[in-house]
Amino acid sequence: MREALIDATDRALIDRLQDGFPICERPYAAAAHALGISEDDLLARLRRLLEVRVLTRFGPLFQIERMGGSFVLAALAVPECDWQRQVEIVNSFPEVAHNYRRQSERDCPFNMWFVLATETTAGIASAVRRIETACGLPVFVFPKIREYFVDMKLSVRT
């Protein structure tokens, strides 16, 4: 994998947009102004940072339950020989917010973990059934018992 090149403005953009994104009629213009660049430059930089995977996502985080939705952590035990195919199947579902691989430990057979997010609570069960049908594997669901808020911001250094 090739290392992505980012400049001082990219670093400032990443640092600045982790917190306090403007809520106004033209938020990108306001954010660009605070950085001393044009709105077009800011948008081009965001697109490039996403394309080269310096950023994997840019957007708001919502407390989905307050809007009537639901999300859960889910897991699969995927045979190594079928890993790539199963990743593609799971990632094809719009309800899958993100998916990651974790090495199975001796007592834990699960190696694929993903977050399901749906507009309604009932949507979780429906998504689970569809993923199970498509994968041919049982999906194990781990609902949230308690919520913790970790305010993590990363500083981009040279």
C-alpha positions in Angstrom: 0.0 0.0 0.0 1.3 3.4 -1.0 1.5 6.1 1.6 -0.8 9.1 0.8 0.8 12.5 0.7 -0.9 15.2 2.7 0.1 18.8 3.1 -0.2 21.2 6.0 -3.6 22.4 4.7 -4.9 18.8 4.6 -3.6 18.3 8.2 -5.3 21.5 9.3 -8.5 20.5 7.6 -8.6 17.1 9.3 -7.8 18.6 12.7 -10.4 21.3 12.3 -13.3 19.2 11.0 -13.2 16.6 13.8 -15.0 19.0 16.0 -17.3 21.9 15.6 -18.3 21.6 12.0 -20.3 24.7 11.2 -24.1 24.5 11.3 -25.2 27.2 8.9 -26.6 27.7 5.4 -23.2 27.0 3.7 -21.1 25.0 6.2 -18.4 24.0 3.8 -17.9 27.7 2.9 -17.7 28.6 6.6 -15.2 25.8 7.3 -13.1 26.8 4.3 -13.1 30.4 5.4 -11.8 29.4 8.8 -9.0 27.5 7.1 -8.1 30.4 4.7 -9.0 28.4 1.6 -11.9 28.4 -0.9 -15.0 26.3 -0.6 -14.1 24.5 -3.9 -10.6 23.8 -2.5 -12.0 22.3 0.7 -14.4 20.1 -1.2 -11.7 18.9 -3.6 -9.4 18.2 -0.7 -12.1 16.2 1.1 -12.9 14.2 -2.1 -9.2 13.4 -2.5 -8.6 12.4 1.1 -11.6 10.0 0.8 -10.4 8.6 -2.5 -6.9 7.9 -1.2 -8.4 6.6 2.0 -6.6 9.0 4.4 -10.3 9.5 5.5 -12.6 6.5 5.3 -15.7 8.4 6.1 -16.8 12.1 6.4 -20.2 12.9 7.8 -22.2 13.3 10.9 -22.7 10.8 13.7 -26.3 10.5 14.8 -27.8 9.0 18.0 -30.0 6.7 15.9 -32.2 5.5 18.8 -33.4 9.1 19.4 -34.7 9.1 15.8 -36.5 5.7 16.3 -33.8 3.6 14.7 -31.5 0.9 16.0 -28.0 -0.4 15.7 -26.2 -3.5 17.0 -22.8 -5.1 16.8 -23.0 -8.4 14.8 -20.6 -11.1 14.1 -20.0 -14.1 11.8 -17.7 -17.1 11.9 -16.4 -17.1 8.4 -14.2 -19.9 7.0 -10.9 -18.5 5.8 -11.3 -20.0 2.4 -14.6 -18.0 1.9 -13.5 -14.8 3.5 -13.4 -12.4 0.5 -16.7 -13.6 -0.9 -18.4 -13.2 2.5 -16.9 -9.7 3.0 -18.4 -8.6 -0.4 -21.8 -10.1 0.5 -22.0 -8.4 4.0 -20.7 -5.1 2.7 -23.4 -5.0 -0.1 -26.1 -4.5 2.5 -26.9 -0.8 3.1 -27.6 -1.5 6.8 -23.9 -2.4 7.3 -22.3 0.7 8.7 -18.8 -0.8 8.9 -17.2 -4.2 8.9 -13.8 -5.3 10.2 -11.8 -8.5 10.6 -10.7 -9.7 14.0 -8.6 -12.8 14.5 -10.6 -15.4 16.3 -9.3 -16.3 19.7 -9.4 -19.9 20.9 -12.7 -19.6 22.7 -14.3 -17.2 20.1 -15.0 -18.4 16.6 -16.1 -14.9 15.3 -13.7 -13.3 12.9 -16.0 -10.8 11.0 -17.6 -8.1 13.0 -19.9 -5.4 11.7 -22.4 -2.8 12.8 -26.0 -2.9 11.6 -27.9 0.3 11.6 -31.5 0.5 10.6 -34.3 3.1 10.6 -36.5 1.1 12.9 -35.9 -1.4 15.7 -37.7 -4.1 13.6 -35.2 -3.4 10.8 -32.4 -5.2 12.6 -34.2 -8.6 12.6 -35.0 -8.2 8.9 -31.4 -7.3 8.0 -30.0 -10.2 10.0 -32.3 -12.6 8.2 -31.3 -11.3 4.8 -27.6 -11.4 5.6 -28.0 -15.0 6.9 -29.8 -16.0 3.7 -27.2 -14.4 1.5 -24.2 -15.7 3.4 -25.5 -19.1 4.4 -24.1 -18.5 7.9 -25.7 -17.5 11.2 -25.4 -13.9 12.2 -24.8 -13.4 16.0 -26.2 -10.1 17.3 -24.8 -8.2 20.3 -27.2 -5.4 21.3 -25.9 -2.4 23.3 -26.4 -2.8 27.0 -24.8 0.4 28.1 -23.6 3.5 26.2 -20.2 5.1 26.7 -19.2 8.3 25.1 -15.5 8.7 24.2 -14.6 12.0 22.7 -11.6 11.1 20.6 -9.9 13.6 18.4 -6.7 12.8 16.5 -4.0 15.4 15.7 -2.4 14.9 12.3 1.3 15.4 12.6 4.1 15.5 10.1 
